Amino acid sequence: MNNTIHRPPSTVHRLFDVYPLFDIEPVRGEGCYVYDAEGVRYLDFYGGHAVISVGHSHPYYVSKISEQLQKISFYSNSVQNSLQVELAHKLTELSGCQDYRLFLCNSGAEANENALKLASFVTGKTKIISFKKGFHGRTSAAVNVTDSNKIKAPINTTFPAEIHEWNNIDTVAASLAQDDVCAVIIEGIQGIGGIHVPEKAFLEQVEKLCTQHGAILILDEVQSGYGRSGHFFGFQHADIEADIISMAKGMANGFPIGGILIHEKHEAKYGMLGSTFGGNHLACAAGIAVLDILKNENLMEYSAKLGAYFIEKLKAIPQIKEVRGRGLMIGIDMGEPIKSLREKLLYRDKIFTGSSSDPNTIRLLPPLNITKNEVDYFIEKFTVA
Ligand SMILES: Cc1ncc(COP(=O)(O)O)c(C=O)c1O
């Protein structure tokens, strides 16, 4: 097994070396497969960190971006852009969030940054509640509410951030009762933490308490959104209404984009939020293409059904300690470190999977139009791995 990293010396010296890399370079993608320069095919059960929602190089997606590129790719947010209006319309329709308004930015961290900033504008407060194993991004406010001290620099820890137990309402209730909490931020389904689904009753109690105590409820759907869980947003298995919903990864199938949906009860003011690149023409074309494909190919319902089948198959494998998740957002907890298992799957079977902050849990986040054949192939290889 050859998994050492070979990079030309010039590259080693000129990239800021923050990523440990697999020695594989995909140069082409199609559907749920990527290919290296020698034509070796890899099955993608990771979607490049949950980003590939509608499959690599989907022909409709490619044509929509290409057509837009021929027309205009960018102009600033000081002029009309009907693509933003179309994106907002299609997004609110498909997600069932018609009472919300869209603000566009460029990434998941930026979406959460804007969500937290808006919450602070609305409430005039600064204390934020988030949860253990949660991840919300690497920028200033987003990283301060993330449960990982090693990625926080001193400059990030500038407002009070409380990190609470997952699915435990008691401490959250006690903190909110102080009436000094600006917002609660919670993932619709925890991703990087190892795929943890919040209990329905927990989400419903959090929502009720936020309303009672004037705190803003932010649902981070950066990873669990866009149909991955079988609902448009991961939290939609519960009967709640968020103040702000953040999204990014699956939103444009790899084209950089992020956004927040803000409940219409919160008023916009000129200059409150802003971005140079956010909502540019190419990003909107890519985002509209994804929404059209999700709708036309019925991918939410499909991911719910295929995910249920996949989870059932995984649960029948005796070596697995626990299977968690919904739809095509699945965590496999082996009860022991998964590093060598993932390497076997990658280098021997040519299957990409994801890790998580839990060393025992594999994360599966395939393109939503992966087929039952590929799921069966995964099960077969996993069983002998
Ligand atoms: C739940 C969640 N929120 C926020 C982020 C940050 O997104 P980005 O890397 O696009 O800034 C991530 C990234 O993995 C995420 O999983």
The ligand as an SDF file (V2000), in Angstrom:
LIG
                    3D

 16 16  0  0  0  0  0  0  0  0999 V2000
  -22.0910   22.0190   10.4100 C   0  0  0  0  0  0  0  0  0  0  0  0
  -21.0200   22.8660    9.7640 C   0  0  0  0  0  0  0  0  0  0  0  0
  -21.0700   24.2080    9.9110 N   0  0  0  0  0  0  0  0  0  0  0  0
  -20.1400   25.0110    9.3510 C   0  0  0  0  0  0  0  0  0  0  0  0
  -19.1090   24.4900    8.6080 C   0  0  0  0  0  0  0  0  0  0  0  0
  -18.0900   25.4020    7.9810 C   0  0  0  0  0  0  0  0  0  0  0  0
  -18.2570   25.4350    6.5920 O   0  0  0  0  0  0  0  0  0  0  0  0
  -17.0960   25.9720    5.6400 P   0  0  0  0  0  0  0  0  0  0  0  0
  -15.9800   24.9950    5.6880 O   0  0  0  0  0  0  0  0  0  0  0  0
  -17.7670   26.0640    4.2940 O   0  0  0  0  0  0  0  0  0  0  0  0
  -16.7000   27.3010    6.1500 O   0  0  0  0  0  0  0  0  0  0  0  0
  -19.0150   23.1050    8.4290 C   0  0  0  0  0  0  0  0  0  0  0  0
  -17.8910   22.5250    7.6770 C   0  0  0  0  0  0  0  0  0  0  0  0
  -17.5940   21.3760    7.7010 O   0  0  0  0  0  0  0  0  0  0  0  0
  -19.9920   22.2740    9.0280 C   0  0  0  0  0  0  0  0  0  0  0  0
  -19.9520   20.9430    8.9000 O   0  0  0  0  0  0  0  0  0  0  0  0
  1  2  1  0
  2  3  1  0
  2 15  2  0
  3  4  2  0
  4  5  1  0
  5  6  1  0
  5 12  2  0
  6  7  1  0
  7  8  1  0
  8  9  2  0
  8 10  1  0
  8 11  1  0
 12 13  1  0
 12 15  1  0
 13 14  2  0
 15 16  1  0
M  END
$$$$
